[in-house]
Amino acid sequence: MPKPPPTEAQILLIRQEWSTRTCDTRAWAEALDVSLETIRRIGRGDTYRTVGRAEGARPGSPSPRASPPASAEPSPEEISASLDRLAARLSGAPVTSEGVDSLIEELTTKGKENRGEPS
């Protein structure tokens, strides 16, 4: 006698647990009397693809849970925010080569000291 397929509620719960990384794959496999891989495929959305789709959604259309597609270009606000974050990160960096030269000198001196060479 064939095993009954998982219910829609079970599939949705497995996917929810999978997305939050709290899915106990072994427990679900034992409860449904299926393999671990079957639970993994349900969690990834490889099987039972129509479960959880919006009414009238075409089979090839993206799931409502899917991330929106990334736009080709960032908006001016996103660019400005990115430049502000970059400027904040670089504010402590040396502007001239003097900072870099002193760091190289310090590392060279410490390396020579560790090898027992005179500085």
Kinemage of the C-alpha trace (Angstrom):
@kinemage 1
@onewidth
@group {chain A} dominant
@subgroup {mainchain}
@vectorlist {calphas} color= white
{ca met a 1} P 0.000 0.000 0.000
{ca pro a 2} L 1.518 3.380 -0.997
{ca lys a 3} L 2.367 5.937 1.637
{ca pro a 4} L 0.098 8.982 1.761
{ca pro a 5} L 1.868 12.154 0.598
{ca pro a 6} L 2.574 14.878 3.138
{ca thr a 7} L -0.236 17.339 3.677
{ca glu a 8} L -0.015 20.923 2.498
{ca ala a 9} L 0.297 22.054 6.132
{ca gln a 10} L 3.216 19.671 6.706
{ca ile a 11} L 4.962 20.852 3.542
{ca leu a 12} L 4.576 24.508 4.509
{ca leu a 13} L 5.834 23.795 8.038
{ca ile a 14} L 8.882 21.908 6.719
{ca arg a 15} L 9.679 24.835 4.387
{ca gln a 16} L 9.261 27.355 7.179
{ca glu a 17} L 11.563 25.364 9.472
{ca trp a 18} L 14.011 24.851 6.580
{ca ser a 19} L 14.192 28.587 5.887
{ca thr a 20} L 14.919 29.344 9.557
{ca arg a 21} L 17.377 26.433 9.805
{ca thr a 22} L 15.364 24.764 12.561
{ca cys a 23} L 14.174 21.788 10.507
{ca asp a 24} L 14.822 18.433 12.184
{ca thr a 25} L 15.193 16.482 8.955
{ca arg a 26} L 15.500 13.115 10.645
{ca ala a 27} L 12.392 13.598 12.796
{ca trp a 28} L 10.319 14.676 9.794
{ca ala a 29} L 11.613 11.747 7.720
{ca glu a 30} L 10.666 9.294 10.453
{ca ala a 31} L 7.263 10.904 11.023
{ca leu a 32} L 6.383 10.789 7.322
{ca asp a 33} L 8.180 7.477 6.695
{ca val a 34} L 10.293 8.963 3.890
{ca ser a 35} L 13.993 9.451 3.251
{ca leu a 36} L 16.067 12.337 4.567
{ca glu a 37} L 16.574 13.500 0.981
{ca thr a 38} L 12.807 13.737 0.464
{ca ile a 39} L 12.589 16.165 3.399
{ca arg a 40} L 15.549 18.146 2.052
{ca arg a 41} L 13.876 18.413 -1.350
{ca ile a 42} L 10.638 19.604 0.247
{ca gly a 43} L 12.567 22.154 2.333
{ca arg a 44} L 14.446 23.499 -0.696
{ca gly a 45} L 11.233 23.645 -2.714
{ca asp a 46} L 12.454 21.115 -5.278
{ca thr a 47} L 9.285 19.040 -4.849
{ca tyr a 48} L 5.636 19.973 -4.277
{ca arg a 49} L 6.338 23.252 -6.066
{ca thr a 50} L 2.675 24.194 -6.371
{ca val a 51} L 2.109 24.057 -2.614
{ca gly a 52} L 1.977 27.563 -1.166
{ca arg a 53} L 1.634 29.304 -4.544
{ca ala a 54} L -0.799 32.155 -4.879
{ca glu a 55} L -4.082 31.371 -6.623
{ca gly a 56} L -3.734 31.559 -10.387
{ca ala a 57} L 0.066 31.616 -10.351
{ca arg a 58} L 1.592 30.025 -13.418
{ca pro a 59} L 3.848 27.003 -12.805
{ca gly a 60} L 6.899 28.896 -14.093
{ca ser a 61} L 6.229 32.074 -12.129
{ca pro a 62} L 8.313 32.816 -9.055
{ca ser a 63} L 6.979 31.894 -5.646
{ca pro a 64} L 5.585 34.760 -3.551
{ca arg a 65} L 8.232 33.839 -0.971
{ca ala a 66} L 11.037 34.350 -3.479
{ca ser a 67} L 13.233 37.416 -3.236
{ca pro a 68} L 12.471 40.180 -5.697
{ca pro a 69} L 14.888 40.291 -8.619
{ca ala a 70} L 17.813 42.627 -8.146
{ca ser a 71} L 17.609 45.750 -10.258
{ca ala a 72} L 20.314 46.299 -12.823
{ca glu a 73} L 21.454 49.612 -11.373
{ca pro a 74} L 21.341 50.991 -7.819
{ca ser a 75} L 19.231 54.054 -7.169
{ca pro a 76} L 20.908 57.425 -6.510
{ca glu a 77} L 19.960 57.087 -2.827
{ca glu a 78} L 21.621 53.657 -2.621
{ca ile a 79} L 24.757 55.007 -4.297
{ca ser a 80} L 24.900 57.937 -1.897
{ca ala a 81} L 24.435 55.680 1.132
{ca ser a 82} L 27.149 53.339 -0.146
{ca leu a 83} L 29.591 56.207 -0.648
{ca asp a 84} L 28.836 57.498 2.860
{ca arg a 85} L 29.568 54.052 4.334
{ca leu a 86} L 32.795 53.827 2.328
{ca ala a 87} L 33.927 57.292 3.440
{ca ala a 88} L 33.237 56.402 7.073
{ca arg a 89} L 35.293 53.211 6.789
{ca leu a 90} L 38.186 54.995 5.101
{ca ser a 91} L 38.264 57.929 7.507
{ca gly a 92} L 40.762 56.150 9.766
{ca ala a 93} L 42.989 54.981 6.908
{ca pro a 94} L 46.206 56.848 6.129
{ca val a 95} L 45.750 59.456 3.412
{ca thr a 96} L 49.418 59.558 2.412
{ca ser a 97} L 52.069 56.919 2.061
{ca glu a 98} L 53.564 58.037 5.390
{ca gly a 99} L 51.125 55.818 7.289
{ca val a 100} L 51.905 52.893 5.045
{ca asp a 101} L 55.664 53.498 5.239
{ca ser a 102} L 55.598 53.612 9.037
{ca leu a 103} L 53.588 50.375 9.161
{ca ile a 104} L 56.060 48.634 6.834
{ca glu a 105} L 58.974 49.912 8.912
{ca glu a 106} L 57.348 48.685 12.122
{ca leu a 107} L 56.658 45.237 10.684
{ca thr a 108} L 60.179 44.977 9.237
{ca thr a 109} L 61.728 45.922 12.583
{ca lys a 110} L 59.607 43.389 14.473
{ca gly a 111} L 60.458 40.699 11.928
{ca lys a 112} L 64.179 41.338 12.316
{ca glu a 113} L 63.865 41.316 16.117
{ca asn a 114} L 62.035 37.989 15.988
{ca arg a 115} L 64.813 36.506 13.856
{ca gly a 116} L 67.510 37.970 16.125
{ca glu a 117} L 68.872 40.324 13.473
{ca pro a 118} L 69.999 43.853 14.338
{ca ser a 119} L 67.576 46.576 13.294
